[in-house]
Amino acid sequence: MRKNTVVRKIVFSGLMLAVAFLLPFLTGQIPQFGNMLLPMHLPVLICGFACGWPWGLAVGAVAPLLRSLIMIMPPMFPTAIAMAFEMAAYGAFCGLLYEKLPKKNPLIYVELIAAMVLGRVIWGGVTWALMALSGGEFSWSIFIGGAVLNAVPGIVLQIVLVPPIVMLLKKAGFIAND
């Protein structure tokens, strides 16, 4: 293990937090697909793989809340709160699964998809709880629309971009390969 591993993880996590904060500005310029690309999710998923579950969880939990506090987007209740749980799950599950399973490139896709499914289930549960507490409504059709149908462009983008980036970070020696 390298001496500067913790420093590298702090710096990389900070970079991924900054990217999660700034990326929505770029995708927001695409009128029909901007929010559907789920730009904040990409750096959180990458952070989970690159830095491990605690760092991925932290970046995922902080990114939507920080952006909501500073930019008022996404709205804090219920969106940013539910996203914080969802994205924390993404970062944590990517890191945990990558840590526990063999470091074979095809498994990165399995780990990513598993984390995406678990994160969306957590988003649904948290959104349902928040809506129930506030007297709002959250039905199965709203869940499918929010977690799947409206997210298809972002889901595709995550599956296309995240594994090759993780593989490049492995090849560069930034991520454990054993």
Secondary structure, DSSP 8 states (H G I E B T S, - for coil): --TTHHHHHHHHHHHHHHHHHHHHHHHTTSTTTTGGG-TTHHHHHHHHHHH-HHHHHHHHHHHHHHHHHHH--S-IIIIIHHHHHHHHHHHHHHHHHHHHS---HHHHHHHHHHHHHHHHHHHHHHHHHHHHHHT----HHHHHHHHTGGGHHHHHHHHHHHHHHHHHHHHTTSS---
